[in-house]
Amino acid sequence: MRHRGTNLNALFRPPVTGTSHRRRAAEGERALDAIWQVVGAIPRGRVSTYGAVARAAALPGRARQVGYALRTAPAELNLPWHRVVGAGGRIVFPRSSRQHLEQARRLRAEGVRVRAGRVAAAALTDLEGL
């Protein structure tokens, strides 16, 4: 049943206040910083998954946020984005894309074996201790 003149979504959503909005923004910035720190600490020649990076940044279950953080990272950070792959060591970019080819090239330059869009299991690290 549709009610005229009433936004039902607004009835069930808590009101947004300036303080809560600023708090969420600050939490988002802290999350991005934590992700960037973890990615920057992945050693040369090693690879980790989006999920493992999220867990190491104390953000379990937020693998997609890792992808967002890498996409929006300032170039000045010079993050080794190529050391982050999908579950099972799979390069997540489409096979014929420029990003896929660049990631595979960079990983190979660091001595990581890449075959059929996947990295060797021996190169994967779970980032324990970071």
LOGUMI-474636 format. One record per atom (N, C-alpha, C, O): x, y, z. Coordinates in pm, whole numbers, plus 32768, in hexadecimal, padded with zeros to 4 digits. Layout:
! residues N
XYZ...
This chain:
! residues 130
80537F8B80008000800080008058807C800080B68086804F803C80D87FAB808B81527F9D804581C67FE27FCE81DD7FCD808F820E803580588282807A807D82FF802E80F083118006801D8353801A803783CF7FD280798435802D804F844B809F80E384737FF7812484E0803F817E84B380B181B3850780F98190843180C481E484008130825983B280F68245835680A682CF83D6811C8346838D80F183608321815A8395833D81C5833982A6813A83458239819C83D6821B81BF83F381F582318432822C816084BF8216817F84EE827481EC853D824D824384BF82F081E984E88351824E84B4832C82D884F2834E833D844382E782DE840C82BF835F8462825783A584688253842084A48203835884F081948391858681B0839A85D0815F83D285B2821C8365863F82408365865882A583D4860C830583E186C18291842486DC82F4848B8702837A844B873F837B83E086E083E8848A8701846A84508799847D844C87E0845484A787C784BC83E3885684D983D48871855E8417883585C483F688CB855B847588F185D884B8897F85F9849089C885A3846089A4867384A28A2A869E847D8A96865084C68AFD862D848B8A80863585468AE485EE85958AF6855F85648B67853285538A888516854D8A95848B85238AD2848484978B1D842784798AB184E384438AEA84E583BC8B8184FB83C38BCD84B7837E8BAC855A84168C3C857384248C8284FA84618CF284D9843A8C4084B884C08C7C844384FF8C8E83D384988CF7839384948C2983BC84468C34835683DD8CA28378837A8CEC8320834D8CAE83F883588D17842382FB8DA1840A83388DFB83DA82F38DB0842A83B88E31841383FB8E51837E84028EC3835683EF8DEC832C841F8E01829B84238E29826883998E7F8210838F8DEC829C83308E0E827582A88E9E829882858EE4824A82468EC9831082AF8F53833982968FB582DF82E2901D82BA82AC8F9482BD835F8FEB826383AC8FF381DA836A905D819C83688F8481AB83358F82812982F18FDB812D8275902880D0825E8FD081978226902481A381AF90B881A681D5910A8163819890D881F6823B916481FE82689197817582949208815082749145812A82DE916E80A5830C91868048829591E87FFD82949130804D823391417FF881BC91BF801F8172920D7FC8814B91D480A0815E924B80CC811692CA80A3815F932E8080811F92C780A781E4933C807D823293597FE9821D93CC7FC2820992F27F97822093037F07820F93387EE8818393967E9A817492FD7F24811E93297F0B809493BA7F36808394087EF1804293DD7FA880BD94677FD780B494CA7F7B80F995417F7E80DA949C7F28815594F47ECD819E95017E43815D954E7DF0818E94B87E2980F294C57DA780AF954F7DA1807095727DF6801F959F7D3E809596297D38806496317D1F7FCD95DA7CDF7F92969A7D517F9296B77D3A7F0496BF7CA37EEC96FA7C597F3A96827C777E7F96837BE97E5D96197B977EA496117B1E7E9195C77BD97EF5955A7B977F3C94D67BD67F1194D47C477EE0946A7B8D7F2393E67BB87EF893837B977F6693947B357FAE931B7BE97F7292B27BCD7FD2922B7BE37F8F92227C1F7F2491C37BB37FD0913C7BC17F9890F77C3C7FD591217C70803C908D7C687F92903F7CD87FC5900B7CB88051900D7D0F80A98FDD7C3F80668FA87C1780E990127C1881558FF87C4581C590897BE7813690F67BE5819891227C7381BB91427C8F822F91237CCB815991457D57817590DC7D9481D190FF7DDB8230905E7D7A81B68FF37DAF820C90027D7C829C8FF57DC982FB901D7CFA82AB902E7CC3833290A67D018378909E7D2283EE91157D118331918E7D4B836D91797DDD839391BB7E1083ED911D7E20834F90FE7EAC836E908F7EB783D8905A7F2383F0906E7E46841690047E3E847C8F7C7E6284428F2A7EA184848F657E3883C48EE67E5083818EB37DCD83448E9A7DC782CC8EA27D6583958E797CE4835D8DF57CEE83128D997D34833C8DEE7CA782A28D747CA782538D667D1F81F68CFE7D3081B78DCB7D7181EF8DC17DEA819C8E257DEB812A8E677E4F81118E307D7980E68E8D7D6C80758E6E7DD180088ECA7E057FC88DF07DED7FF18DCC7E4E7F898E007EDA7FAA8E207F277F508E077EF9802B8E3B7F7C80518ECF7F86802F8F027FF380148F157F1580308FA27F1580098FAD7F3E7F7690027F907F538F577F087F228F577F307E958F3C7FC47E858F7D80077E358EDB7FF77ED08EBC80867ECD8F3580D77EF98F57813C7EBA8F7580AC7F658FE980F57F99905A80FA7F34909E81607F26906E808D7EEC90D8808B7E8790B580E47E10910C81277DD8903680E57DEA900B813A7D7B901881CE7D9C9036821E7D43900181F37E188FFE827F7E3E908082AE7E81908883217EAC90E3825A7E899161827F7ECC91A782EF7E7D91AF82E97E0291D983527EC4922583BB7E8092A283807E3F92E383297E7992C383AE7DC89337837A7D7F93B8838C7DCF9415833C7DC293BD83F67E21943784117E6F945983A17ED094CC83947EFA93F5834F7EF5940F82E17F51946382747F0F94A982287F53945C826C7E8C94AA82097E419496817D7E7A94F781347E91941981587E8F93F880D77ECB941380647E6993FD80727DF194417FF37E9D94557F7D7E4893CF7F347E3293BF7EC27E5E93717F757DEF92EB7F407DD992EE7EB97D9392947E677DA593557EA27D45935E7E267CF793737DAB7D5093647D3B7D2193967DBF7DCE93AC7D4F7E2A932B7D207E6D932F7CCA7EC592BB7D577E4592397D2F7E7D91E87CEC7E0F91D17D257DA491BD7C727E2B91717C237DC990F17BEE7E0A90DD7BFA7E82909D7BB47DB790217B7B7DE990377AF77E2F90A87AC57E378FCA7ABF7E618FCF7A3E7EA7900E79D57E4E8FF579D07DD5905E79817E8990A079167E3E911379457DE8914878F87D99913B79C47DF791AD79F67DAC918B7A257D2091E47A317CCB910D7A407D0690E27A657C7F90EB7AFC7C6B90C27B4A7CC091237B247BF991217BB17BD290917BD17BAE90557B8D7B5B90597C377BEB8FC97C517BDE8FA27CA07B618F2D7CA17B3C90007CE07B218FE17D2D7AA98FC47CD07A358FFB7C617A308F707CFA79D68F577CA779608FDA7C88791890337CDD790E8FE57C1078E690627BDD78AF90A57C347846911F7C43784790597C6D77ED90977CBB778290A37D4F77A590CC7DA0775190817D73781F90877E01784591167E2F785D916F7DDF787891297EB0785191AC7EED786991D77ED578FA924D7EBD791591787EDC795791987EC979E591C97E3B7A0192287E277A4D91877DD879C491B07D4D79D7923F7D3879A592937CFE79EA92597D69792D92DF7D5978F393487DA1794693B67D6E795993277E19797793867E6579C993A17E217A4E94137E1D7A7C93387DEB7A8D934B7DA77B0D93A07D2A7AFA93FC7D127B4993847CDC7A9593D47C647A7B94657C897A5D94C17C457A8B947A7CF37A1195027D1F79F0954E7D477A6E95C17D1E7A82950D7D967AC395507DC47B3E956F7D4F7B9C95DA7D4B7BD895127CF27BA8952A7C7E7BFF959D7C297BCB95F47BFF7C18959F7C127B4A960D7BC47B0F96937C0A7B2396F97BC97B3B96927C8F7B19970E7CDA7B2E97427CCA7BBC97BA7CDB7BD596EA7CA87C1997137C907CA5972E7BFD7CC0974A7BD77D3297277BAA7C5897457B1C7C6996CE7AC57C8C96DF7A507CAE96557AFB7C8495DC7AAE7CA295B07A687C2295A27AA67BB9959A79E57C2C956D79997BB894D879B17BA3948779A07BFF94B479DA7B2A942879F27B06940979977A90944C799C7A2993A279467AA0937A78EA7A3592E178EA7A2C929C78D57A9092AF790079B4921E7900799A91D3796079F7916579417A25920F79D47A1191CB7A387A6491CE7A1F7AF991887A637B44921E79BE7B24922B799F7BB492BD79A37BDD931779847B8E92D379C97C59935C79C87C8D937679427CCF931978FC7CF893F4791F7CD8941A78A27D1993F378A87DAD9405790F7DEE93BF783B7DDF939478357E6B940778547ECB93F0788B7F37948278337EA494F6784C7EFA950C78E27F10954C79087F7294D979387EB994ED79C77EC594877A077F23949B7A787F50941A79C17F4093AF79F97F9593DC7A018026941B79A5805A93B97A6E806693D47A8080F493537AAD813793057AF780FC933B7A8081B292BF7AA581F692D17B22824D92727B4D828F93477B5C824D93647BDA8291935D7BD18329934B7C37836C93697B5B8360936B7B4D83F293E37B9A842994517B9583F393CB7BE0849494387C2884D6944B7CB784A794A47CFC84D793F97CE5844A94067D70841E93B97DCB847B93B77E458467
